[in-house]
Amino acid sequence: MTATVNKVMEEPTSGGLQKVEALLGGSRILARRLTSTLDAHELILSGLPASALNHLVGQLVFIDKTESLEKAIGMSLRTWQRRKDALAKPLSQEQSGRTWKFAEILTKATDVLGTQEEAEQWLERPAIGLDNRRPIDLLGTPAGIELVEDHLERLEYGVYA
């Protein structure tokens, strides 16, 4: 049984862990290679490097540094700008968790919709399945994150066309 648990922890579904890691700058910025979800957990607990957030924001092709992005990552634009000058200081656990979750959802949306640009546009558009709310606006709370993840899963399986 232990071997089964270890195998599950080491093999994230469809390379999602590596895709999230790449959005955050890979092992070069994260200072280690992530091989399991437990590695990601430990990294988030110790705080993502501020440069990982900078890398993520730099990878965005459609979403601008807007109020909705601020809500999604849990950091105001002003705070983010100040943090750019202190890249050595890690993000807080909350900021790290929200940054990771945003990267995770962007990765999943990219897989479902085909391109990162389409995924970002989807995050910014009102969705009928979310009561005409923009997915990015729901990322500020755990309940909203769950709604967005459920909606993405429905899209993936063709429940919403």
Secondary structure, DSSP 8 states (H G I E B T S, - for coil): -HHHHHHHHH--GGGHHHHHHHHTTHHHHHSS---SHHHHHHHHHH--BHHHHHHHHHH-SS--S-HHHHHHHT--HHHHHHHHT-TTSB--HHHHHHHHHHHHHHHHHHHHHSSHHHHHHHHHS-BGGGTTB-GGGGTTSHHHHHHHHHHHHHHHTTS--
